[in-house]
């Protein structure tokens, strides 16, 4: 016999930022929520990875957006209003914003991480979290937040201890990151250095070592107690983000920045939108298309353009961003949807396999 409590239960498959953002929103809306996480802890696949929570794709600060969505940004973070990027010829380009360009955050199960902060908020609201729980079929209303289902990009490199100053550094050079970029992030005596590849995945170790050597030469990379780590990113532009009738969020739906691989802001926002759709009985596809689709389309077009132009295109991008009085405003313009990006979208779809999928319906639900 189905009880009223059972009828109000919403199950979320996946305990990453997208799934936990959905769970928090649902719990605040008065629903009973159960999160199924396949691993034994949150953020299992990231360890202590440092990542960038981007702050340029919308006019509002991402932390204010989170607060407005009912998510408290209690995680440790480093607000970066400036950084340095290098082109393939080792020329340095200062990047400065009137507000933070990016917030460096920690991923994984650590006490200061973004994942742990979201978990604690969900638990405080009464969300039930089942670790080591694998779901093959959702019978009740649910949300799918199972992470990437394929590898469109790979970020490989090292976590380490360091005495370097805090900040972020980039290299745009196909010789260290084919069709992608290399980055160095430092916060609180910890660092992450990685090559983010969009091509030639089988040679990832070669590109990682080139990345390490480049940052040692350019900025004196200080790396102690280094541990190798690699992770995959899934980038799609689906016509529908419904999977077997359930909302798919985050990388499960392919909601990832196609140009630079930033996904946390999209992940949490899509989780919130999916929960609102359930609470309001509204159309989830309509919500994410209105909120996310324009930026996702522009990023896909930019990815195709810069991949076609290679290192000389990256150099133009860095020159323009560095010359701008506010690099954050420049990047917001770059990611802004407009007539040009819409006209180039069919071409960009053809250059990104899978970006034109009609829907996400798999044969079964895959756990994170």
Buried (B, 14 or more C-beta within 10 A) or exposed (E): EEEEEEEBBBBBBBBBBBBBBBBBBBBBBEBBBBBBBBBEBBBBBBBBBBBBBBBBBBEEBBBEBBEEBBBBBEBBBBBBBEBBBBBBEEEEBEBBBEEBBBBBBBBBBBEBBBBBBBBBBBBEBEBBBBBEBBBEEBEEBBBBBBBBBEBBBBBBBBBBBBEBEBBBBBBBBBBBBBBBBBBBBBBEEBBBBBBBBBEBBEEBEEBBEBBBEBBEEBBEBBBEEBEEBBBBBBBBBBBBBBBBEBBBBBBBBBBBBBBBBBBBBBBBBBBBBBBBBBBEEEEBBEBBBEBBBBBBBBBBBBBBBBBEEBBEBBBEBBEBBBEBEBBBBBBBEBBEBEEEBEEBBEEBBEBBEBBBBEBBEBEEBBBB
